[in-house]
Amino acid sequence: MRGLAIILMFQLAGEILVTLTGIPFPGRVLGLLLLWLALTRGWVAAESIEAAANFLLQNLTLFFTPIVVGAVVYREVLAAHWFAISLGLLLSTAAGLLVTGKVAQRLEKVGSK
């Protein structure tokens, strides 16, 4: 239970920082970055959140339920615009893979020098 409290504390910290500063960034992602920083700096022991993190990962499919429900609710919209949605998904995936590959190649060159 302590591990889950730590994870949620960092999520809340991210949300509060985004609210106070007004930066256009997801608070949950900022909280995750803060947790990562705390873990890499040794401020939080990985063992203290390991059980909670494993539990969340084992039940990850439950977090996708709202997406599935949304797809069912908006099936008419999805059916009407399936081509544009599919094209957007394919192009954005290809762009993400291309950028990731180029960045990895560049980092590999820098690392080998």
Residue pairs with C-beta under 8 A, 6 or more apart in sequence:
1 52
2 48
3 48
3 49
3 50
3 51
3 52
3 53
4 49
4 52
4 55
6 35
6 44
6 48
6 49
6 52
7 35
7 49
7 52
7 53
7 56
10 31
10 32
10 34
10 35
10 38
11 27
11 28
11 31
11 32
12 31
13 31
13 34
14 26
14 27
14 28
14 29
14 30
14 31
14 32
14 33
14 34
15 27
15 28
15 30
15 31
16 27
17 23
17 27
17 30
18 25
18 26
18 27
18 30
19 27
35 44
35 49
37 43
38 44
39 46
39 49
71 78
78 85
